[in-house]
Amino acid sequence: MLIGAVALAVLAVALAWPIPIALARAAWPVDNPATALVLWQAIALGGGLSMFGSLLGFGLAGTGANLPHAGADLLAAAFTGPLPSAYGAIQLFLLSAAALLALDLLVNLVDTAVRAERERRRHRDLIALLTAPHADRARVRVIEHPAPVAYCLPGARTVTVLSNGLIELLDADRLRAVLAHEDAHLRQQHHLMLLAFRSWRRALPWFPIATRAERSVGLLVELLADDQAVRQADAETLAAAIEQVGSGWEAAEDATTSAAGRSVASAMAVRIRRLRVNGRPLTRAARLGVLAASVGLVAVPAGYLVALMI
């Protein structure tokens, strides 16, 4: 049990710092967004399980009890009497830390999901008041604004919002490409993936890699939506639309003066370059290797937790 806890602690440290930093700096995810997203999810889930499992393993070491028995012992002691002698201050601290970590992650996930749904509902209400339906497209609303804007709201009642500045700026083919990109976000439920990483960042605000991970995943879902969009519109049309939207947006809002604006402009530049320059997708063997590593990052801590239950 102790050796497994040490191994999981090492894995947790690796997944908390060097591995995600290396992935965020790597070039291959831009050309392989789906594979990279699987790996990012494995890093987040495997990292959380490893932290939780290592704390439990260290806390149970020396007690001779598995997790169900330890839970029963501690619950009984809370109501009927003193703790068994095997549970010292260190064991209690580590087991309490494991419980608090799991509770923090779970509560933040639920709270982030509730807040996001509340914000989407409020946003839909505003859209109903401030926009008009598109003449030809169902579930598309048009807002009066000179800046070229396009975004989608997921949920039970999906809606895509376009500004009249965007509609006036783009020709029919480029507008169709932008709409295909937004439709891809809605069909593939990208907001759920972003929600999980936003929750991770909120749960661990002192953890700098959580912010880096959320930013990287945000770019990857844009690239994945581009891949889906080019099935309906050619890559050059989509690239030209993104370029035109970026230029019009900067002119209307002077967006590059803010950190957020510079981040959006940088993401647009990556998307345009990727659409216009032939990338280097991973070989089949490399892709299978990344997927196998992703499975392993989750399976190892999950297997250890199962062992603690037996």
QUIRA-V112934 format. One record per backbone hydrogen bond with DSSP energy under -1.0 kcal/mol. CO is the residue of the C=O (numbers start at 1). NH is the residue of the N-H. E is the energy in kcal/mol with one decimal. If there is no record, write none. Layout:
co=CO nh=NH e=E
co=CO nh=NH e=E
This chain:
co=1 nh=5 e=-2.0
co=2 nh=6 e=-2.3
co=3 nh=7 e=-2.5
co=4 nh=8 e=-2.4
co=5 nh=9 e=-2.2
co=6 nh=10 e=-2.2
co=7 nh=11 e=-2.3
co=8 nh=12 e=-2.9
co=9 nh=13 e=-2.2
co=10 nh=14 e=-2.3
co=11 nh=15 e=-2.6
co=12 nh=16 e=-1.1
co=13 nh=17 e=-1.3
co=14 nh=19 e=-2.2
co=17 nh=21 e=-1.9
co=18 nh=22 e=-2.3
co=19 nh=23 e=-2.4
co=20 nh=24 e=-2.6
co=21 nh=25 e=-1.6
co=22 nh=26 e=-1.1
co=27 nh=30 e=-1.1
co=32 nh=36 e=-2.4
co=33 nh=37 e=-2.4
co=34 nh=38 e=-1.7
co=35 nh=39 e=-1.9
co=36 nh=40 e=-2.6
co=37 nh=41 e=-2.3
co=38 nh=42 e=-2.0
co=39 nh=43 e=-2.5
co=40 nh=44 e=-2.3
co=41 nh=45 e=-2.8
co=42 nh=46 e=-3.1
co=43 nh=47 e=-2.3
co=44 nh=48 e=-2.1
co=45 nh=49 e=-2.5
co=46 nh=50 e=-2.3
co=47 nh=51 e=-2.4
co=48 nh=52 e=-2.3
co=49 nh=53 e=-3.1
co=50 nh=54 e=-2.6
co=51 nh=55 e=-1.9
co=52 nh=56 e=-2.1
co=53 nh=57 e=-2.9
co=54 nh=58 e=-2.6
co=55 nh=59 e=-2.2
co=56 nh=60 e=-2.4
co=57 nh=61 e=-1.3
co=60 nh=63 e=-2.1
co=66 nh=70 e=-2.7
co=67 nh=71 e=-2.5
co=68 nh=72 e=-2.2
co=69 nh=73 e=-2.7
co=70 nh=74 e=-2.7
co=71 nh=75 e=-2.3
co=72 nh=76 e=-2.4
co=73 nh=77 e=-2.4
co=74 nh=78 e=-1.7
co=76 nh=80 e=-3.0
co=77 nh=81 e=-1.0
co=84 nh=87 e=-1.7
co=88 nh=92 e=-2.3
co=89 nh=93 e=-2.4
co=90 nh=94 e=-2.5
co=91 nh=95 e=-2.7
co=92 nh=96 e=-2.4
co=93 nh=97 e=-2.4
co=94 nh=98 e=-2.2
co=95 nh=99 e=-2.1
co=96 nh=100 e=-2.6
co=97 nh=101 e=-2.5
co=98 nh=102 e=-2.4
co=99 nh=103 e=-2.4
co=100 nh=104 e=-2.8
co=101 nh=105 e=-2.4
co=102 nh=106 e=-2.3
co=103 nh=107 e=-3.0
co=104 nh=108 e=-2.3
co=105 nh=109 e=-1.9
co=106 nh=110 e=-2.4
co=107 nh=111 e=-2.9
co=108 nh=112 e=-2.7
co=109 nh=113 e=-2.2
co=110 nh=114 e=-2.5
co=111 nh=115 e=-2.7
co=112 nh=116 e=-2.5
co=113 nh=117 e=-2.2
co=114 nh=118 e=-2.3
co=115 nh=119 e=-2.6
co=116 nh=120 e=-2.4
co=117 nh=121 e=-2.4
co=118 nh=122 e=-2.4
co=119 nh=123 e=-2.6
co=120 nh=124 e=-2.7
co=121 nh=125 e=-2.0
co=122 nh=126 e=-2.0
co=123 nh=127 e=-2.6
co=124 nh=128 e=-2.5
co=125 nh=129 e=-1.2
co=126 nh=130 e=-2.7
co=127 nh=131 e=-1.9
co=132 nh=142 e=-3.3
co=137 nh=140 e=-1.0
co=139 nh=160 e=-2.6
co=140 nh=134 e=-2.7
co=141 nh=162 e=-2.8
co=142 nh=132 e=-2.3
co=143 nh=164 e=-2.2
co=145 nh=165 e=-1.7
co=149 nh=163 e=-2.1
co=151 nh=161 e=-3.2
co=153 nh=159 e=-1.7
co=159 nh=153 e=-3.2
co=160 nh=141 e=-2.8
co=161 nh=151 e=-1.9
co=162 nh=143 e=-2.6
co=163 nh=167 e=-1.9
co=164 nh=168 e=-2.3
co=165 nh=169 e=-1.3
co=166 nh=170 e=-2.3
co=171 nh=175 e=-2.4
co=172 nh=176 e=-2.1
co=173 nh=177 e=-1.7
co=174 nh=178 e=-2.1
co=175 nh=179 e=-2.3
co=176 nh=180 e=-2.1
co=177 nh=181 e=-1.8
co=178 nh=182 e=-2.1
co=179 nh=183 e=-2.6
co=180 nh=184 e=-1.7
co=181 nh=185 e=-1.5
co=182 nh=186 e=-1.7
co=183 nh=187 e=-2.8
co=184 nh=188 e=-2.3
co=185 nh=190 e=-1.7
co=189 nh=192 e=-1.5
co=190 nh=194 e=-2.1
co=191 nh=195 e=-2.2
co=192 nh=196 e=-1.7
co=193 nh=197 e=-1.6
co=194 nh=198 e=-2.3
co=195 nh=199 e=-2.3
co=196 nh=200 e=-1.9
co=197 nh=201 e=-2.1
co=198 nh=202 e=-2.2
co=199 nh=203 e=-2.5
co=200 nh=204 e=-1.7
co=204 nh=207 e=-2.0
co=207 nh=210 e=-1.7
co=208 nh=212 e=-1.5
co=209 nh=213 e=-2.7
co=210 nh=214 e=-2.2
co=211 nh=215 e=-2.1
co=212 nh=216 e=-2.4
co=213 nh=217 e=-2.7
co=214 nh=218 e=-2.1
co=215 nh=219 e=-1.7
co=216 nh=220 e=-2.2
co=217 nh=221 e=-2.3
co=218 nh=222 e=-1.1
co=219 nh=223 e=-2.1
co=220 nh=224 e=-2.4
co=221 nh=225 e=-2.1
co=222 nh=226 e=-2.0
co=223 nh=227 e=-2.1
co=224 nh=228 e=-1.6
co=225 nh=229 e=-2.3
co=226 nh=230 e=-2.2
co=228 nh=231 e=-1.1
co=229 nh=232 e=-2.1
co=229 nh=233 e=-1.9
co=234 nh=238 e=-1.9
co=235 nh=239 e=-2.7
co=236 nh=240 e=-2.6
co=237 nh=241 e=-2.0
co=238 nh=242 e=-2.6
co=239 nh=243 e=-2.5
co=240 nh=244 e=-2.5
co=241 nh=245 e=-2.7
co=242 nh=246 e=-2.7
co=243 nh=247 e=-2.2
co=244 nh=248 e=-2.4
co=245 nh=249 e=-2.8
co=246 nh=250 e=-2.3
co=247 nh=251 e=-2.0
co=248 nh=252 e=-2.0
co=249 nh=253 e=-2.6
co=250 nh=254 e=-2.2
co=254 nh=257 e=-1.4
co=255 nh=258 e=-1.6
co=258 nh=262 e=-2.4
co=259 nh=263 e=-2.1
co=260 nh=264 e=-2.3
co=261 nh=265 e=-2.5
co=262 nh=266 e=-2.3
co=263 nh=267 e=-2.2
co=264 nh=268 e=-2.4
co=265 nh=269 e=-2.1
co=266 nh=270 e=-2.0
co=267 nh=271 e=-2.3
co=268 nh=272 e=-2.7
co=269 nh=273 e=-2.4
co=270 nh=274 e=-2.3
co=271 nh=275 e=-2.1
co=272 nh=276 e=-1.5
co=273 nh=277 e=-1.9
co=283 nh=287 e=-2.7
co=284 nh=288 e=-2.5
co=285 nh=289 e=-2.1
co=286 nh=290 e=-2.4
co=287 nh=291 e=-2.3
co=288 nh=292 e=-2.6
co=289 nh=293 e=-2.4
co=290 nh=294 e=-2.3
co=291 nh=295 e=-2.2
co=292 nh=296 e=-2.3
co=293 nh=297 e=-2.4
co=294 nh=298 e=-1.1
co=295 nh=299 e=-3.1
co=296 nh=300 e=-2.5
co=298 nh=302 e=-1.9
co=299 nh=303 e=-2.9
co=300 nh=304 e=-2.0
co=301 nh=305 e=-2.2
co=302 nh=306 e=-2.0
co=303 nh=307 e=-2.2
co=304 nh=308 e=-1.9
co=308 nh=67 e=-3.0
